[in-house]
Amino acid sequence: MSATAAQDPRLAIGRSPDALSLGERTALAGQFVAFEVYNPKDLPLHRIEAIGPDAAACIRQLRDRGLDPLKFEFVRLPPPF
């Protein structure tokens, strides 16, 4: 049996919130996620780039990956319904 983002939130990184299963989305509801800020020049994909209990955790994850946190927005992941 393979792990899911519900068991390890890091598995949600790189995925669209819409691609998460119902169980994953329910388990991750309330977590902060980082999305690249919309820029018409770049047209970023709407995918999770960091996830954690607060924006500070997301910022640390982005910096650890060499990404500029100023280019991201941080929002709470809502429940699936």
Residue frames as a rotation matrix with the C-alpha (Angstrom) as fourth column:
MET 1
0.584 0.811 0.000 0.00
0.811 -0.584 0.000 0.00
0.000 0.000 -1.000 0.00
SER 2
-0.364 -0.739 0.566 1.46
0.723 -0.608 -0.329 3.38
0.588 0.289 0.756 -0.99
ALA 3
-0.522 0.091 -0.848 1.42
0.670 -0.571 -0.474 6.48
-0.528 -0.816 0.237 1.18
THR 4
0.221 0.643 0.733 -0.98
0.864 -0.478 0.159 9.32
0.453 0.598 -0.661 0.47
ALA 5
-0.465 -0.344 0.816 -0.88
0.080 -0.934 -0.348 13.05
0.882 -0.097 0.462 1.17
ALA 6
0.623 0.714 0.320 -3.29
-0.330 -0.131 0.935 12.37
0.709 -0.688 0.155 4.04
GLN 7
0.840 -0.378 -0.390 -0.50
0.542 0.621 0.566 10.38
0.028 -0.687 0.727 5.73
ASP 8
-0.195 -0.943 -0.269 2.40
0.795 -0.312 0.520 12.55
-0.575 -0.112 0.811 4.53
PRO 9
0.660 0.587 -0.468 1.42
0.268 -0.766 -0.584 16.10
-0.702 0.260 -0.663 3.51
ARG 10
-0.220 -0.821 -0.527 4.69
-0.398 -0.417 0.817 16.51
-0.891 0.389 -0.235 1.58
LEU 11
-0.642 0.024 0.766 3.18
0.561 0.696 0.449 14.20
-0.522 0.718 -0.460 -1.05
ALA 12
0.503 0.864 0.002 0.74
0.683 -0.396 -0.614 17.01
-0.530 0.310 -0.789 -1.94
ILE 13
0.086 -0.551 -0.830 3.58
-0.248 -0.819 0.518 19.25
-0.965 0.161 -0.207 -3.14
GLY 14
-0.875 -0.424 -0.233 3.50
-0.271 0.031 0.962 19.67
-0.401 0.905 -0.142 -6.89
ARG 15
-0.656 0.712 0.250 -0.14
0.752 0.589 0.296 18.63
0.063 0.383 -0.922 -7.15
SER 16
-0.594 0.605 0.531 -3.22
-0.284 -0.775 0.565 20.69
0.753 0.185 0.632 -7.84
PRO 17
-0.762 0.392 0.515 -5.64
-0.532 0.074 -0.844 20.82
-0.369 -0.917 0.152 -4.90
ASP 18
0.235 0.909 -0.344 -8.27
-0.954 0.148 -0.259 19.54
-0.184 0.389 0.903 -7.35
ALA 19
0.058 -0.301 -0.952 -6.18
-0.551 0.785 -0.282 16.39
0.832 0.541 -0.121 -7.90
LEU 20
-0.839 -0.318 0.441 -6.24
-0.537 0.352 -0.767 15.43
0.089 -0.880 -0.466 -4.22
SER 21
-0.555 0.665 -0.500 -8.57
0.415 0.742 0.526 12.61
0.720 0.085 -0.688 -3.28
LEU 22
0.408 0.802 0.436 -11.52
-0.131 -0.421 0.898 13.30
0.904 -0.423 -0.067 -1.00
GLY 23
0.786 -0.149 -0.599 -9.67
0.594 0.447 0.668 11.66
0.168 -0.882 0.440 1.90
GLU 24
-0.299 -0.954 0.021 -6.52
0.936 -0.298 -0.189 13.66
0.186 -0.036 0.982 1.26
ARG 25
-0.396 0.199 0.896 -8.42
0.130 -0.954 0.270 16.93
0.909 0.224 0.352 0.95
THR 26
0.714 0.700 0.026 -10.36
0.019 -0.057 0.998 16.23
0.700 -0.712 -0.054 4.15
ALA 27
0.555 -0.574 -0.602 -7.18
0.832 0.389 0.396 15.33
0.007 -0.721 0.693 6.06
LEU 28
-0.494 -0.850 0.182 -5.34
0.860 -0.509 -0.041 18.43
0.127 0.136 0.983 4.82
ALA 29
0.335 0.696 0.635 -8.20
0.505 -0.702 0.502 20.92
0.795 0.153 -0.587 5.32
GLY 30
0.988 0.077 -0.137 -7.05
0.156 -0.580 0.799 23.85
-0.018 -0.811 -0.585 7.43
GLN 31
0.151 -0.988 -0.008 -3.38
0.780 0.114 0.615 23.49
-0.607 -0.099 0.788 6.50
PHE 32
0.474 -0.113 -0.873 -1.66
-0.400 -0.911 -0.099 26.43
-0.785 0.396 -0.477 4.85
VAL 33
0.346 -0.386 0.855 -0.54
0.818 0.571 -0.073 25.95
-0.460 0.724 0.513 1.27
ALA 34
-0.162 -0.482 -0.861 1.64
-0.170 -0.846 0.506 28.10
-0.972 0.228 0.055 -0.96
PHE 35
0.535 0.314 0.784 0.65
0.746 0.259 -0.613 28.81
-0.396 0.913 -0.096 -4.56
GLU 36
-0.646 -0.743 0.176 2.77
0.726 -0.527 0.442 30.76
-0.236 0.413 0.880 -7.00
VAL 37
-0.153 0.567 -0.809 1.32
0.062 -0.812 -0.581 34.26
-0.986 -0.138 0.089 -7.41
TYR 38
0.507 0.435 0.744 -0.49
0.760 0.182 -0.624 34.78
-0.407 0.882 -0.239 -10.72
ASN 39
-0.201 -0.582 -0.788 1.57
-0.182 -0.768 0.613 36.67
-0.962 0.267 0.049 -13.25
PRO 40
0.769 0.621 -0.152 0.25
-0.263 0.090 -0.961 37.02
-0.583 0.779 0.233 -16.82
LYS 41
0.240 -0.775 -0.585 3.80
-0.966 -0.129 -0.226 36.74
0.099 0.619 -0.779 -18.15
ASP 42
-0.742 -0.656 0.140 4.47
-0.670 0.725 -0.156 33.37
0.001 -0.210 -0.978 -16.51
LEU 43
0.220 0.934 -0.280 0.97
-0.816 0.334 0.472 31.88
0.535 0.125 0.836 -16.12
PRO 44
-0.743 -0.574 0.344 1.93
-0.666 0.582 -0.467 29.65
0.068 -0.576 -0.815 -13.17
LEU 45
-0.361 0.592 -0.720 0.21
0.108 0.794 0.599 26.34
0.926 0.138 -0.350 -12.65
HIS 46
0.208 0.501 0.840 -2.20
-0.860 -0.316 0.402 26.19
0.467 -0.806 0.364 -9.72
ARG 47
0.408 -0.141 -0.902 -0.28
0.243 0.969 -0.041 23.62
0.880 -0.202 0.430 -7.73
ILE 48
0.999 -0.039 0.021 0.76
-0.027 -0.155 0.988 23.26
-0.035 -0.987 -0.156 -4.13
GLU 49
0.372 -0.927 0.046 4.38
-0.129 -0.101 -0.987 24.33
0.919 0.361 -0.157 -3.67
ALA 50
-0.837 -0.545 0.045 4.51
-0.136 0.128 -0.983 24.06
0.529 -0.829 -0.181 0.15
ILE 51
0.308 0.944 -0.119 2.19
-0.074 0.149 0.986 22.88
0.948 -0.295 0.116 2.90
GLY 52
-0.712 -0.543 -0.445 2.24
0.403 0.203 -0.892 23.29
0.575 -0.815 0.074 6.67
PRO 53
-0.088 0.712 -0.696 0.37
0.996 0.064 -0.061 24.37
0.001 -0.699 -0.715 9.78
ASP 54
0.554 0.237 -0.798 1.17
0.318 -0.946 -0.061 28.05
-0.770 -0.220 -0.599 9.17
ALA 55
0.988 -0.152 0.022 2.62
-0.047 -0.438 -0.898 30.40
0.146 0.886 -0.440 6.57
ALA 56
0.383 -0.902 0.197 6.01
-0.884 -0.296 0.361 30.39
-0.268 -0.313 -0.911 8.32
ALA 57
0.063 -0.320 0.945 6.34
-0.055 0.945 0.323 26.63
-0.996 -0.072 0.042 7.74
CYS 58
0.786 0.272 0.555 5.51
0.523 0.186 -0.832 27.15
-0.329 0.944 0.004 4.06
ILE 59
0.857 -0.510 -0.076 8.11
-0.503 -0.795 -0.339 29.91
0.112 0.328 -0.938 3.81
ARG 60
0.105 -0.844 0.526 10.77
-0.691 0.318 0.649 27.63
-0.715 -0.431 -0.550 5.31
GLN 61
0.274 0.054 0.960 9.91
0.395 0.904 -0.164 24.87
-0.877 0.424 0.226 2.83
LEU 62
0.966 0.110 0.232 10.10
0.257 -0.377 -0.890 27.28
-0.011 0.920 -0.393 -0.11
ARG 63
0.606 -0.795 0.029 13.45
-0.794 -0.602 0.087 28.67
-0.052 -0.075 -0.996 1.04
ASP 64
0.090 -0.557 0.826 14.79
-0.336 0.763 0.551 25.14
-0.938 -0.327 -0.119 1.55
ARG 65
0.393 0.137 0.909 13.97
0.701 0.595 -0.393 24.49
-0.595 0.792 0.138 -2.10
GLY 66
-0.662 -0.749 -0.029 15.66
0.586 -0.540 0.604 27.72
-0.468 0.383 0.796 -3.20
LEU 67
-0.135 0.708 0.693 12.36
0.838 -0.292 0.461 29.46
0.529 0.643 -0.554 -4.07
ASP 68
-0.933 -0.168 0.317 11.55
0.042 -0.929 -0.369 33.11
0.356 -0.331 0.874 -3.28
PRO 69
-0.541 0.762 -0.356 8.60
0.794 0.324 -0.514 33.24
-0.277 -0.561 -0.780 -0.83
LEU 70
-0.521 0.334 -0.786 7.69
-0.162 -0.942 -0.293 36.71
-0.838 -0.025 0.545 -2.13
LYS 71
-0.756 0.212 -0.619 6.46
-0.637 -0.021 0.771 35.06
0.150 0.977 0.151 -5.34
PHE 72
-0.694 0.498 -0.520 3.90
0.420 0.867 0.270 32.95
0.585 -0.031 -0.811 -3.49
GLU 73
-0.179 0.712 0.679 0.57
-0.775 -0.527 0.348 33.43
0.605 -0.464 0.647 -1.78
PHE 74
-0.962 -0.165 -0.217 -0.35
0.022 0.747 -0.665 31.53
0.272 -0.644 -0.715 1.36
VAL 75
-0.176 0.970 0.166 -3.90
-0.852 -0.235 0.468 30.36
0.493 -0.059 0.868 1.93
ARG 76
-0.482 0.149 0.863 -5.66
-0.559 0.706 -0.434 27.84
-0.674 -0.692 -0.257 4.13
LEU 77
-0.909 0.203 -0.365 -6.76
-0.174 0.611 0.772 24.78
0.380 0.766 -0.519 2.19
PRO 78
-0.262 0.892 0.368 -10.56
-0.964 -0.226 -0.140 24.66
-0.042 -0.392 0.919 2.54
PRO 79
-0.381 0.224 0.897 -12.47
-0.168 0.937 -0.306 21.43
-0.909 -0.267 -0.319 3.15
PRO 80
-0.951 -0.082 0.297 -13.65
0.253 0.342 0.905 19.61
-0.176 0.936 -0.305 0.02
PHE 81
-0.327 0.900 0.287 -17.30
0.579 -0.049 0.814 20.57
0.747 0.432 -0.506 0.60
